Amino acid sequence: MISLAAQSPSQSERRFAVVTVAVSVVLFAALAPFANVPAGRNELFLPIYESSLVMCDLITCVFLFAQSGLSRSPALPILASAYLFSAAMALMHELTFPGLFTHTGLLWANSQTAAWLYFFWHVIFAAAVIAFTLSAARPAPRTPGRAVMAAAVLGALALAAVALLISTAGAHWLPRLMNGDHDRPAKYALAWLTWLVTLATLPLLWRHMRQSALHLWLLVVTFAWSCDIAQAAVFNAGRFSFGWYTGRAYGLAASSFLLAVLILESGRLYRRLAEAHAAERAQRQLAERRSMQLNQLTDSLEARIGERTGELERANETLRHTRDELRMAATLGAAARESERARLARELHDELGQVLIMLKFQLDDLEAYCLERHTRVADKAQAMRQLIDRMFEASKRVATDLRPAVLDVLGLPAAAQWVIQALKQHHPIDVELRVDPAEFEVSEPYATVVFRILQEALTNIARHAAARHVDVELILEQDRLRLRVSDDGRGFDSSAPGRADAFGLLGMRERAVMVSGSLEITSAPGRGTTVRFSVPLSAGDGALQHWSGV
């Protein structure tokens, strides 16, 4: 429940309050001239009236305590205790009224007790309204509800008990207010004082009316109580007059008005709660339907994902199979190329070389025979022998380039040393080789692949790098062979297309894939180039088993 003390009054509520006060003023002005007209004694009126006050004030007190418990406001318990005090005073006024239950009333009352209780009742209630208004106007920290409510209940009951004690046990110290059912002069003075105290709360409530709706309704309630006091005590001369009865009607209106507002507000809040609950239930049903739809979509999506996963697995399997076939084809192609190179190298070395040597020997004989008889023929034979020497050297060089014999005879470390020496003979480049361990053997196809990658890297350095120093590392670690070639040349942007050495790099990558090795080429303009190649020395690949080698 939202407290009325926390709600600002709406424009319609302010108009309703103004209309209510205006109607009360009109009725008061119409009834005031007849306040002293005798209306006869009705023994049932006061019990019914004050029993109604007790019930209205108690219910209002419960509503206000409930709101203070929710809002933790330190001001609301003051107003709630004021209504509890009003209920207690109404009950005691009924019990002590002379002639209602006994001649002087119950609770050790005397003929003056009921009159004094009436004025204590209204003065203290007005003072409580003032205390509530001032407390609500000050910002105060929220306090625990139970402690405040307990103190407020005990304070209200204790104050009512003190008022009863003063008006009964202390009656001999108090002036007499009543002479039977007729008022004495002291009663008029006390009535005017009580009325003025009640009227004094109106400007204060008016000033704080915009603060909350509760202040607005208290303004209406306090005005009704002022009309009650004026009709019942100020403008009439005794009990059971027309003003005495109409004043009680104002009192009943004052007591029940705030209760009616609280009940209506509770009904409005309950209606809003019911609407919110219905909306929440509709939202929950919508969420359940959406959840069911989502579950169906999830199941459908999972089924489609399963289908797509199966398709992807089949596609991956096909891709792996195709990749293995391409890899095998590349391996077989490379093996065939190496085999063809070896065959050509052997033919150049064995057949062409031998033919050239035999031809050279015959030219030597021809030159010796013709040296004394045919000088010109001898000169021609010598020139032909020089050409044959050059052709023999060229065939040896071509055969070595096709398949260096040192790789087959002395192994990979010696072949690496040989290719580095060949680079140094033709280019002014300082090359440092580190082999660890110094001697080791590597089976095919690994030896050929590593040698070709080293040969291609050094060729690229000689052609494009303009390097002055190159570091080469060839390291065998258990079942893995590592090669690193690093230069201090100009480098290149590896992501730029159309490089002059693109085919050489592509060849190195193809050879690395062929033996399931990893090739990493890092370079940057002006920072040199580093080629790292690593290959596991295993022989489980079917394609490698078809390697012909030499």
C-alpha positions as CSV (number, residue, x, y, z in Angstrom):
1,M,0.0,0.0,0.0
2,I,1.4,3.4,-0.9
3,S,1.0,5.9,2.0
4,L,-1.2,8.9,1.5
5,A,1.6,10.9,3.2
6,A,3.8,10.2,0.2
7,Q,1.2,11.2,-2.5
8,S,0.7,14.7,-3.7
9,P,-3.0,15.6,-3.9
10,S,-4.4,15.8,-7.4
11,Q,-6.4,18.7,-8.8
12,S,-9.7,16.8,-8.5
13,E,-8.9,15.9,-4.9
14,R,-8.3,19.6,-4.1
15,R,-11.5,20.6,-5.8
16,F,-13.4,17.9,-3.8
17,A,-11.9,19.2,-0.5
18,V,-12.8,22.8,-1.3
19,V,-16.4,21.7,-2.2
20,T,-16.7,19.7,1.0
21,V,-15.5,22.6,3.2
22,A,-17.8,25.0,1.4
23,V,-20.8,22.8,1.9
24,S,-19.8,22.4,5.6
25,V,-19.6,26.2,6.0
26,V,-23.0,26.6,4.4
27,L,-24.6,24.0,6.7
28,F,-22.8,25.5,9.7
29,A,-24.1,29.0,8.9
30,A,-27.6,27.6,8.4
31,L,-27.6,25.6,11.6
32,A,-25.7,27.9,14.0
33,P,-28.7,30.2,14.8
34,F,-30.7,27.2,16.1
35,A,-27.9,25.8,18.3
36,N,-29.7,26.7,21.6
37,V,-33.0,25.3,20.6
38,P,-33.9,22.4,23.0
39,A,-34.1,19.1,21.1
40,G,-35.1,16.6,23.9
41,R,-33.1,13.9,25.7
42,N,-32.4,10.8,23.6
43,E,-30.8,8.1,25.7
44,L,-29.7,6.0,22.7
45,F,-28.1,8.7,20.7
46,L,-24.8,9.1,22.6
47,P,-24.0,5.3,22.9
48,I,-24.7,4.8,19.2
49,Y,-22.7,8.0,18.3
50,E,-19.7,7.3,20.4
51,S,-19.6,3.6,19.7
52,S,-19.5,4.6,16.0
53,L,-16.6,7.0,16.8
54,V,-14.7,4.3,18.6
55,M,-15.0,1.9,15.7
56,C,-14.1,4.5,13.0
57,D,-11.2,5.8,15.0
58,L,-9.8,2.3,15.7
59,I,-10.1,1.3,12.1
60,T,-8.5,4.5,11.0
61,C,-5.7,3.9,13.5
62,V,-5.1,0.4,12.2
63,F,-4.9,1.8,8.6
64,L,-2.4,4.5,9.6
65,F,-0.2,2.1,11.6
66,A,-0.2,-0.2,8.6
67,Q,0.9,2.6,6.3
68,S,3.6,3.8,8.8
69,G,4.9,0.2,9.0
70,L,5.3,0.1,5.2
71,S,6.7,3.6,4.8
72,R,8.8,3.7,8.0
73,S,7.8,7.3,8.4
74,P,8.3,8.8,11.9
75,A,5.3,11.2,11.4
76,L,2.5,8.7,10.6
77,P,2.7,7.0,14.1
78,I,1.9,10.3,15.7
79,L,-1.3,10.6,13.7
80,A,-2.2,7.0,14.2
81,S,-1.7,7.4,18.0
82,A,-3.9,10.5,17.8
83,Y,-6.8,8.4,16.4
84,L,-6.1,5.7,19.0
85,F,-6.3,8.4,21.7
86,S,-9.5,9.7,20.1
87,A,-11.1,6.2,20.3
88,A,-10.0,5.8,23.9
89,M,-11.4,9.2,24.8
90,A,-14.7,8.6,23.0
91,L,-15.1,5.3,24.9
92,M,-14.3,6.9,28.3
93,H,-16.6,9.9,27.5
94,E,-19.4,7.4,26.8
95,L,-18.8,5.5,30.0
96,T,-18.5,8.6,32.2
97,F,-21.5,10.5,30.7
98,P,-23.9,11.2,33.7
99,G,-27.2,9.4,33.6
100,L,-26.2,7.0,30.8
101,F,-25.1,4.0,32.8
102,T,-25.2,5.4,36.3
103,H,-26.2,8.7,37.8
104,T,-22.6,10.1,37.7
105,G,-21.1,7.7,35.2
106,L,-18.7,4.8,35.4
107,L,-14.9,4.8,36.0
108,W,-15.3,6.7,39.3
109,A,-16.7,9.6,37.4
110,N,-18.5,12.7,38.7
111,S,-20.8,15.1,37.1
112,Q,-18.0,17.1,35.6
113,T,-15.8,14.2,34.2
114,A,-17.5,13.8,30.8
115,A,-17.3,17.6,30.1
116,W,-13.6,17.7,31.0
117,L,-12.8,14.6,29.0
118,Y,-14.5,16.2,25.9
119,F,-12.2,19.2,26.0
120,F,-9.1,17.1,26.8
121,W,-10.0,14.9,23.9
122,H,-10.3,17.7,21.3
123,V,-7.4,19.8,22.5
124,I,-4.9,16.9,22.6
125,F,-6.2,15.6,19.2
126,A,-5.6,19.1,17.7
127,A,-2.1,19.2,19.3
128,A,-1.3,15.8,17.8
129,V,-2.4,16.9,14.3
130,I,0.0,19.9,14.7
131,A,2.8,17.6,15.9
132,F,2.2,15.3,12.9
133,T,2.3,18.3,10.4
134,L,5.5,19.7,11.8
135,S,7.2,16.3,12.0
136,A,6.2,15.4,8.4
137,A,7.5,18.8,7.2
138,R,11.0,18.0,8.6
139,P,13.2,15.5,6.8
140,A,13.9,12.7,9.2
141,P,15.6,9.3,8.9
142,R,13.4,6.3,8.5
143,T,13.0,4.4,11.8
144,P,12.1,0.8,12.6
145,G,8.3,0.5,12.4
146,R,7.7,-1.8,15.4
147,A,9.5,0.3,17.9
148,V,7.8,3.5,16.8
149,M,4.3,1.8,16.7
150,A,4.8,0.3,20.2
151,A,5.8,3.7,21.6
152,A,2.9,5.4,19.9
153,V,0.3,2.9,21.2
154,L,1.7,3.1,24.8
155,G,1.9,6.9,24.6
156,A,-1.7,7.3,23.4
157,L,-3.2,5.0,26.0
158,A,-1.1,6.6,28.7
159,L,-2.2,10.0,27.7
160,A,-5.9,8.9,27.8
161,A,-5.3,7.4,31.2
162,V,-3.8,10.6,32.5
163,A,-6.7,12.6,31.2
164,L,-9.2,10.3,32.9
165,L,-7.2,10.4,36.1
166,I,-7.1,14.2,36.1
167,S,-10.8,14.5,35.4
168,T,-11.8,12.0,38.1
169,A,-9.3,12.0,41.0
170,G,-8.3,15.6,40.4
171,A,-11.8,16.9,39.9
172,H,-11.7,18.9,43.1
173,W,-8.9,21.0,41.6
174,L,-10.7,21.7,38.4
175,P,-13.5,24.4,38.0
176,R,-17.0,23.2,37.5
177,L,-18.2,23.3,33.9
178,M,-21.7,21.9,34.1
179,N,-24.7,22.6,36.2
180,G,-26.7,19.5,35.4
181,D,-27.2,19.6,31.7
182,H,-26.6,23.3,31.5
183,D,-23.3,25.1,30.9
184,R,-21.5,27.2,33.5
185,P,-19.4,30.3,32.5
186,A,-16.2,28.4,32.9
187,K,-17.3,26.0,30.3
188,Y,-17.7,28.8,27.7
189,A,-14.1,30.0,28.3
190,L,-12.8,26.4,27.9
191,A,-15.0,25.8,24.8
192,W,-13.6,29.0,23.1
193,L,-10.0,28.0,24.0
194,T,-10.6,24.5,22.5
195,W,-12.2,25.9,19.4
196,L,-9.3,28.4,18.9
197,V,-6.7,25.6,19.3
198,T,-8.5,23.5,16.7
199,L,-8.9,26.5,14.3
200,A,-5.1,27.2,14.7
201,T,-4.4,23.9,13.0
202,L,-6.2,24.9,9.8
203,P,-3.6,27.5,8.6
204,L,-0.8,25.1,9.3
205,L,-2.5,22.3,7.4
206,W,-3.3,24.7,4.5
207,R,0.3,25.7,4.3
208,H,1.4,22.0,4.0
209,M,-1.6,20.9,1.9
210,R,0.5,20.5,-1.3
211,Q,2.9,18.3,0.5
212,S,0.7,15.2,0.6
213,A,-2.9,14.1,0.1
214,L,-3.1,13.2,3.8
215,H,-2.6,16.9,4.8
216,L,-5.5,17.8,2.5
217,W,-7.9,15.3,4.1
218,L,-6.8,16.3,7.6
219,L,-7.7,19.8,6.7
220,V,-11.2,18.7,5.9
221,V,-11.3,16.5,9.1
222,T,-10.1,19.3,11.3
223,F,-12.6,21.8,9.9
224,A,-15.4,19.3,10.6
225,W,-14.1,18.9,14.2
226,S,-14.1,22.7,14.6
227,C,-17.7,22.8,13.4
228,D,-18.4,20.0,16.0
229,I,-16.9,22.1,18.8
230,A,-18.6,25.3,17.7
231,Q,-22.0,23.7,17.5
232,A,-21.8,21.5,20.5
233,A,-19.9,23.7,23.0
234,V,-19.4,27.3,21.8
235,F,-22.8,28.4,20.5
236,N,-25.2,26.3,22.6
237,A,-26.0,26.6,26.3
238,G,-26.3,23.0,27.4
239,R,-26.7,19.3,26.6
240,F,-29.4,17.8,24.3
241,S,-29.9,21.0,22.4
242,F,-30.1,21.2,18.6
243,G,-26.5,22.4,18.4
244,W,-25.4,19.6,20.7
245,Y,-26.9,17.0,18.3
246,T,-25.7,18.7,15.1
247,G,-22.2,19.1,16.6
248,R,-22.1,15.3,17.1
249,A,-23.1,14.9,13.5
250,Y,-20.0,16.9,12.5
251,G,-17.9,14.9,14.9
252,L,-19.1,11.6,13.3
253,A,-18.4,13.1,9.8
254,A,-14.9,14.1,11.0
255,S,-14.2,10.7,12.5
256,S,-15.4,8.7,9.5
257,F,-14.1,11.0,6.7
258,L,-10.5,10.0,6.8
259,L,-11.5,6.3,7.2
260,A,-13.7,6.6,4.1
261,V,-10.7,8.1,2.2
262,L,-8.4,5.3,3.4
263,I,-10.9,2.6,2.4
264,L,-11.4,4.2,-1.0
265,E,-7.7,4.5,-1.5
266,S,-7.2,0.8,-0.4
267,G,-9.9,-0.2,-2.9
268,R,-8.2,1.8,-5.6
269,L,-4.9,0.2,-4.8
270,Y,-6.5,-3.2,-4.6
271,R,-8.0,-2.6,-8.0
272,R,-4.6,-1.6,-9.4
273,L,-3.1,-4.6,-7.7
274,A,-5.7,-6.8,-9.3
275,E,-5.1,-5.2,-12.7
276,A,-1.4,-5.6,-12.2
277,H,-1.9,-9.2,-11.2
278,A,-4.1,-9.8,-14.3
279,A,-1.5,-8.1,-16.5
280,E,1.2,-10.2,-14.9
281,R,-0.8,-13.4,-15.4
282,A,-1.3,-12.4,-19.0
283,Q,2.4,-11.7,-19.4
284,R,3.2,-15.0,-17.7
285,Q,0.8,-16.8,-20.1
286,L,2.4,-15.0,-23.0
287,A,5.8,-15.8,-21.7
288,E,4.8,-19.5,-21.4
289,R,3.5,-19.5,-25.0
290,R,6.7,-17.7,-26.2
291,S,8.7,-20.2,-24.2
292,M,6.9,-23.1,-25.8
293,Q,7.5,-21.5,-29.2
294,L,11.1,-20.9,-28.3
295,N,11.5,-24.6,-27.2
296,Q,9.9,-25.7,-30.5
297,L,12.2,-23.4,-32.4
298,T,15.1,-24.6,-30.3
299,D,14.3,-28.3,-31.1
300,S,13.9,-27.4,-34.8
301,L,17.2,-25.5,-34.7
302,E,19.0,-28.3,-32.9
303,A,17.7,-30.8,-35.5
304,R,18.8,-28.5,-38.3
305,I,22.1,-28.0,-36.6
306,G,22.5,-31.8,-36.3
307,E,21.8,-32.1,-40.0
308,R,24.2,-29.3,-40.8
309,T,26.8,-30.8,-38.5
310,G,26.5,-34.2,-40.2
311,E,26.8,-32.4,-43.6
312,L,29.8,-30.5,-42.3
313,E,31.4,-33.7,-40.9
314,R,30.9,-35.4,-44.3
315,A,32.3,-32.3,-46.1
316,N,35.2,-32.2,-43.7
317,E,35.9,-35.9,-44.3
318,T,35.7,-35.3,-48.0
319,L,38.0,-32.3,-47.6
320,R,40.5,-34.3,-45.6
321,H,40.4,-37.1,-48.1
322,T,40.9,-34.6,-51.0
323,R,43.7,-32.9,-49.1
324,D,45.4,-36.2,-48.4
325,E,45.1,-37.1,-52.1
326,L,46.5,-33.7,-53.1
327,R,49.3,-34.1,-50.6
328,M,50.0,-37.6,-51.9
329,A,50.0,-36.3,-55.4
330,A,52.3,-33.5,-54.5
331,T,54.6,-35.9,-52.7
332,L,54.6,-38.3,-55.6
333,G,55.2,-35.4,-58.0
334,A,58.1,-34.2,-55.9
335,A,59.5,-37.7,-55.6
336,A,59.2,-38.1,-59.4
337,R,61.0,-34.8,-60.0
338,E,63.8,-35.7,-57.6
339,S,64.1,-39.2,-59.3
340,E,64.2,-37.6,-62.7
341,R,66.8,-35.1,-61.6
342,A,68.9,-37.9,-60.2
343,R,68.6,-39.9,-63.4
344,L,69.5,-36.9,-65.5
345,A,72.5,-36.2,-63.2
346,R,73.7,-39.8,-63.6
347,E,73.3,-39.7,-67.3
348,L,75.2,-36.4,-67.5
349,H,77.9,-37.7,-65.2
350,D,78.1,-41.3,-66.6
351,E,77.3,-41.2,-70.3
352,L,77.9,-37.6,-71.5
353,G,80.9,-37.2,-69.2
354,Q,82.5,-40.4,-70.4
355,V,81.8,-39.5,-74.0
356,L,83.4,-36.1,-73.5
357,I,86.5,-37.7,-71.9
358,M,86.9,-40.2,-74.7
359,L,86.5,-37.4,-77.2
360,K,89.1,-35.4,-75.3
361,F,91.6,-38.3,-75.4
362,Q,91.1,-38.8,-79.2
363,L,91.7,-35.1,-79.8
364,D,94.9,-35.3,-77.7
365,D,96.0,-38.1,-80.0
366,L,95.0,-36.1,-83.1
367,E,96.8,-33.0,-81.8
368,A,100.0,-35.0,-81.2
369,Y,99.8,-36.6,-84.6
370,C,99.2,-33.4,-86.4
371,L,101.5,-31.2,-84.4
372,E,104.5,-31.8,-86.6
373,R,102.8,-32.2,-90.0
374,H,99.6,-30.1,-89.9
375,T,100.0,-27.1,-87.6
376,R,96.6,-25.6,-88.4
377,V,94.8,-28.9,-87.7
378,A,96.7,-29.2,-84.4
379,D,95.5,-25.6,-83.5
380,K,91.9,-26.6,-84.3
381,A,92.2,-29.8,-82.2
382,Q,93.5,-27.8,-79.3
383,A,90.6,-25.3,-79.5
384,M,88.1,-28.2,-79.7
385,R,89.7,-29.8,-76.6
386,Q,89.2,-26.5,-74.7
387,L,85.6,-26.5,-75.7
388,I,85.2,-30.1,-74.6
389,D,86.7,-29.1,-71.2
390,R,84.2,-26.3,-70.8
391,M,81.4,-28.6,-71.8
392,F,82.6,-31.2,-69.3
393,E,82.6,-28.7,-66.5
394,A,79.2,-27.4,-67.5
395,S,77.8,-31.0,-67.5
396,K,79.3,-31.6,-64.0
397,R,77.7,-28.3,-62.8
398,V,74.3,-29.2,-64.2
399,A,74.4,-32.7,-62.8
400,T,75.4,-31.3,-59.4
401,D,72.5,-28.7,-59.5
402,L,70.1,-31.4,-60.4
403,R,71.1,-33.7,-57.6
404,P,74.2,-33.0,-55.6
405,A,76.1,-36.2,-55.0
406,V,77.2,-35.0,-51.6
407,L,73.7,-35.3,-50.3
408,D,73.5,-38.9,-51.2
409,V,77.1,-39.8,-50.3
410,L,77.9,-37.7,-47.2
411,G,74.4,-36.7,-45.9
412,L,72.5,-33.6,-45.0
413,P,75.0,-31.7,-42.8
414,A,77.7,-32.0,-45.5
415,A,75.3,-31.0,-48.2
416,A,74.3,-27.9,-46.2
417,Q,78.0,-27.0,-45.9
418,W,78.5,-27.6,-49.6
419,V,75.6,-25.3,-50.7
420,I,76.8,-22.6,-48.3
421,Q,80.3,-22.8,-49.7
422,A,78.9,-22.5,-53.3
423,L,77.0,-19.4,-52.2
424,K,80.2,-17.8,-50.7
425,Q,82.1,-18.5,-54.0
426,H,79.7,-16.5,-56.1
427,H,78.5,-13.8,-53.6
428,P,80.2,-11.7,-51.0
429,I,78.0,-12.9,-48.1
430,D,79.2,-14.0,-44.7
431,V,77.3,-17.3,-43.8
432,E,77.6,-18.9,-40.4
433,L,76.4,-22.5,-40.1
434,R,75.6,-24.3,-36.8
435,V,74.9,-28.0,-36.9
436,D,73.8,-29.8,-33.8
437,P,74.9,-32.6,-33.4
438,A,77.8,-32.2,-35.8
439,E,77.1,-35.6,-37.5
440,F,73.7,-37.2,-38.0
441,E,71.8,-39.0,-40.7
442,V,68.3,-38.2,-41.9
443,S,66.3,-40.6,-44.1
444,E,64.4,-39.7,-47.2
445,P,62.3,-37.7,-48.0
446,Y,63.3,-35.4,-45.1
447,A,66.9,-34.9,-46.1
448,T,65.9,-33.8,-49.6
449,V,63.1,-31.5,-48.4
450,V,65.3,-29.8,-45.9
451,F,68.1,-29.4,-48.4
452,R,65.8,-27.9,-51.0
453,I,64.2,-25.5,-48.5
454,L,67.8,-24.4,-47.5
455,Q,68.9,-24.1,-51.1
456,E,65.8,-22.0,-52.0
457,A,66.2,-19.8,-49.0
458,L,69.9,-19.1,-49.8
459,T,69.0,-18.5,-53.5
460,N,66.4,-15.9,-52.5
461,I,68.9,-14.2,-50.2
462,A,71.5,-14.1,-53.0
463,R,69.0,-12.7,-55.5
464,H,66.9,-10.3,-53.5
465,A,68.0,-9.7,-50.0
466,A,71.3,-7.7,-50.5
467,A,72.3,-9.2,-47.2
468,R,75.8,-9.1,-45.6
469,H,75.4,-11.8,-43.0
470,V,73.3,-15.0,-42.8
471,D,72.9,-17.4,-39.9
472,V,71.9,-21.0,-40.6
473,E,71.0,-23.5,-37.9
474,L,70.4,-27.2,-38.5
475,I,69.4,-28.9,-35.3
476,L,68.2,-32.5,-34.7
477,E,66.1,-32.8,-31.5
478,Q,65.1,-36.4,-30.8
479,D,62.5,-37.1,-33.5
480,R,62.2,-33.6,-34.9
481,L,64.5,-31.7,-37.3
482,R,64.7,-27.9,-37.2
483,L,66.1,-25.5,-39.8
484,R,66.5,-21.7,-39.4
485,V,67.9,-19.3,-42.0
486,S,68.1,-15.7,-40.9
487,D,69.6,-12.8,-42.8
488,D,70.1,-9.0,-42.3
489,G,68.9,-8.0,-45.7
490,R,66.3,-5.5,-46.9
491,G,63.4,-7.8,-46.0
492,F,60.0,-7.5,-47.6
493,D,56.3,-7.1,-46.8
494,S,55.0,-10.7,-46.6
495,S,51.4,-9.6,-47.1
496,A,52.1,-7.7,-50.3
497,P,51.1,-9.5,-53.6
498,G,53.3,-9.9,-56.6
499,R,56.7,-10.5,-54.9
500,A,59.6,-11.5,-57.0
501,D,60.3,-14.5,-54.8
502,A,56.7,-15.6,-54.5
503,F,57.2,-18.8,-56.5
504,G,60.3,-19.8,-54.4
505,L,58.3,-19.3,-51.2
506,L,55.4,-21.2,-52.6
507,G,57.8,-24.1,-53.5
508,M,59.1,-24.1,-49.9
509,R,55.6,-24.2,-48.5
510,E,54.6,-27.1,-50.8
511,R,57.7,-29.1,-49.7
512,A,56.9,-28.4,-46.0
513,V,53.3,-29.6,-46.4
514,M,54.5,-32.7,-48.3
515,V,56.3,-34.0,-45.2
516,S,53.7,-32.6,-42.6
517,G,56.2,-30.0,-41.5
518,S,55.6,-26.4,-40.4
519,L,57.2,-23.5,-42.3
520,E,57.2,-19.9,-40.9
521,I,58.5,-17.0,-42.8
522,T,58.8,-13.7,-41.0
523,S,60.0,-10.5,-42.6
524,A,59.6,-6.8,-42.6
525,P,61.1,-4.0,-44.8
526,G,64.6,-3.1,-43.6
527,R,64.6,-5.9,-40.9
528,G,65.7,-8.9,-42.8
529,T,64.0,-12.3,-43.2
530,T,63.9,-15.4,-41.1
531,V,62.8,-18.8,-42.4
532,R,61.9,-21.4,-39.8
533,F,61.2,-25.0,-40.8
534,S,60.4,-27.9,-38.5
535,V,59.5,-31.5,-39.4
536,P,58.7,-34.6,-37.4
537,L,60.9,-37.5,-38.5
538,S,58.1,-40.1,-38.8
539,A,57.4,-42.6,-41.6
540,G,53.7,-43.3,-41.4
541,D,52.5,-41.4,-44.4
542,G,51.5,-43.7,-47.4
543,A,52.6,-41.0,-49.8
544,L,56.1,-40.8,-48.3
545,Q,56.5,-44.6,-48.7
546,H,56.3,-44.1,-52.5
547,W,59.2,-41.6,-52.5
548,S,61.8,-42.8,-55.0
549,G,64.6,-40.5,-54.0
550,V,67.9,-41.7,-55.6
